[in-house]
Structure formats: C-alpha cells, structure tokens
Amino acid sequence: MKYALVYGLLSGLVVAATILVVSFGLADRQGFFASEYFGYLVMLVALTFIFVGVKRYRDVEKGGVIKFLPALGMGLAIAAVAALAYVLVWEIYLASTGYRFMDDYIAAIAEARRAEGASPAAVAAEVASWEGIRQNYGNPLFRIPITFIEIFPVGLLVALVSAALLRNPRLLPPSR
C-alpha cells in the first residue's frame, strides 16, 4: 500500500500542479494549454509514476521479479490513488472558484459558436442543450465519479502496459 500511496500521490501532485498553473492564469488558457490534448498529455506524463512505482515494487519487494497480475494490481492501486488525488484537487478548485466552472465552460462554448458565425437562435439552442449537464454537474454524486472517470482509464492503460513490460525481469533490472 505504501507504493500505491507514494507514487499515486506523486502522480496526483503533477496533475494538481498543472491544474493550478493553467486554471489560475499562470499559463495561457487559450490554444493548446486549454485543449483536451494537453489535459490528457499531462495525465499520461503524471501517470508514468505508475511504471516507476511498479518497477520499484518489483525491485525492492519482489526481488526483481513480478508476475503480470501482481504488477497490474499495484499499477491499478497507484492509478486509483492518483485519480482520487485528482478528484480532491478538482473539488478544491471548484470550491475556490465558486463552482462556476460549468457556467464559464458553457459561456466559452457560446462565444466560440458566435465567433464561428452561428445565429443567435443556434447559440441559444446549444446553450439550452447544456442546461441538463450544468444541473447534473452541480450534484457531487454525479460530478465526482465523472471526474474520477476522466483520469482513471488513462491510469488503467498505463498500468496494463507497465505490468506487461515489467513482468520481464530483464527489462530495467535492479541495480546491485
């Protein structure tokens, strides 16, 4: 459990720092830094701590040899801790901004549609289509699992790849 906490929290720290830097205006909120690609790239980079944690667990606790399922289990535990840290940081961010994220998001969508030349009726229809999501997002029982699901599948993928690679004891053998 120690490895899951340490490496999961390190991963969560990387994602949290990025959320804070981008969200509080310390980086450009336009273009690439505001894109989903950037968000998932940050998650992928942060979740490389899964590989590091599983390798460390293999080398220190398992004598340099680990089977696929124990490696996958450790990777999933690290991913779960990282996802919980991500959820906690996101909830703190939302609270610190008065839970206006969805309002700002929908306003940005409306502005983008106007900039594309959409008619006022089309913009109003698009904004109206988001109203149900806005209401659902206000409910933590909806929002928290959705936030967890944003990052955990990336962690699952990294855990699978890490377990597949690290079951080979010749890959990055422990230094003696």
Phi, psi and omega in degrees: 000331180301317181294320179297317180292311184297306185283330175294318179290325175298316178298314178299325179296319178296314179295317181298316180299320180293317177303315182294317182296313183286315187289326182265020169080015178278349174228163179299125181269007180252164173064224188300320183291344178259002186272159174295327179301316179296316180301314180287330174296317178297316178300315181298315179296314180297322183281001171293346173297340174297311179301313182298316181294318178294319178297316179297317177299315179301313186287319186272311187270331186249012176066025177090003181227132178215143176274166185302309186295316175298324177294318178297317179301315178295318179298318179292324177296318177296317179298320180294317178296317178298318180294320177295321176297319178300315179298315181298315179296319180296319179295321177295317178300312180301315180297322182288341179253014177071027178055035182263010183306308183296322177300313179294321180296313181293321177297321178293322177296315180299317180296320178296320179293320177298317180295332176282352179093018179292149179290157177304324179294320179293320178296315180298321179294319179295315178300318179297325181293338179272351186300318178298320179294320178300316180294316178298320182294337176289344180267118182298333179290340173269312189293316185295312176297324178297318179295318178300318183290341177296321188255329188299319178300327176294318177296322177299314179298314180295321178296318178298313180295317180298314180297319180296319182285316189279353175290344175274110184292346178279345178280115180050062182297156180295144177281139184250000000 
